[in-house]
Amino acid sequence: MKAVRFHEYGDPTVLRYEDVEQPVPGAGQVLVRVAATSFNGVDGTIRAGFMREPIPVALPHTPGIDVSGTIAALGEGVTGFEVGDHVVGFLPMTDAGAAAQYVLAPAAILAPAPTTVPLADAAALPAVGLTAWQALFDHAKLTAGRRVLINGAGGAVGGYAVQLAKNAGAHVVATASPRSADRVKAAGADEVVDHTTSAVTEATAPVDVILNLAPIEPAQLAALLGLINNGGVLVNTTVWMPAPSDEERGVRGIDLFVRSDAQQLSHLVDLIDRGELRVEVARRVPLADLQTVHAQAAAGELPSGKVVIVAPEA
């Protein structure tokens, strides 16, 4: 089968499109015929060698933590799935990923794929959708009537977060650049702050929850605390920078490390199929061109939204 792998850490040129042996599922695993994976920022940091301690991988390594595809074979003891089922999943980051024609996946992390979007496009959901859900509901405990600020709403996580927060009955304030403002408004934001011209701390009233998705400076992150009401929450996804807190006012700072959760993923799929959550794909790229995607990401040239990497059919 074809796969993209890197045999050493480095810049995007270490990625090779090559022939590898098709894996065989073990106990508790399924073999997925990949329709697509997607590009996530963590793919680039793993490839560059910046995540060796928290995410140790064996070389050569195949990237791609998201997968959508069709079950091709079942390992021993797997129940609840059949060959031919369409599935999506957020793969273990330390295992071989889905930038390949086939990938092994623990059956426990898979969910049925949505039926209302193309199977390949469903790869745009798992990691970023789960990040948005867990930030808003597992950690921030967002409920109707609350004010939430999504800082960095123009990205893929932000797009899901805006939709989910609005669906939950929250008042959504979102920061976005001019190129993504219309998309953020369409997702349901009640207020959109152009972070290129305005300081968000001066452009909106206090909020109960802040979800920070933007790679801002520590001083900027700390400044956001002043915008949070007493007893509120700051959830931060920039893992290299700890979330600050304000203990005197009861404002909690939480660092989010997304985890795979098949039940939550199934719920997100249900929302998609009910028309309550929209999957947006900015670009679809053949697997053979994954190196170019990594290079564009490193240069800051990827479009806002999700880039889906489509596996070859044969």
WOVENWO-V121784 format. One line per field, one symbol per residue. ss: DSSP state (A for helix, B for strand, O for the rest). phi: phi as a letter, one per 20 degrees, with the letter a starting at -180 (. if undefined). A space follows every 50 residues. Layout:
ss->???
phi->???
This chain:
ss->OBBBBBOOOOOAAABBBBBOOOOOOOOOBBBBBBBBBBOOAAAAAAAAOO OOOOOOOOOOBOOOOBBBBBBBBBOOOOOOOOOOOBBBBBOOOOOOOOOB OBBBBBAAABBBOOOOOOOAAAAAOAAAAAAAAAAAAAAOOOOOOOBBBB BOOOOAAAAAAAAAAAAOOOBBBBBBOOOOAAAAAAAOOOBBBBOOOOOA AAAOOOBBBBBBOOOOOAAAAAAAAAABBBBBBBBBOOOOOOOOOBAAAO BBBBBOOOOOOAAAAAAAAAAAAOOOOOOOBBBBBBAAAAAAAAAAAAOO OOOOOBBBBBOOOO
phi->.ebdccebfrfgfffcebecfffcfegmdcedffeacbecgfgfffgfne cfffcfceefcefoeebcrcfdadegnecnccgofeccadfgfeegedea fcbecfgfeecgffedcggfffffegffffgfffffdfdelfcgnfdcdd enffeffgfffffffffeneeddcebegfdfffffffpfeccdffeccef fddbfgceccdedeeefgffffffgfeefgnecddddeffcgffccffdm eedceedfcfbffffffffffffemdbdeddfadcfgfdfgfffffffem dfffoddedefffb
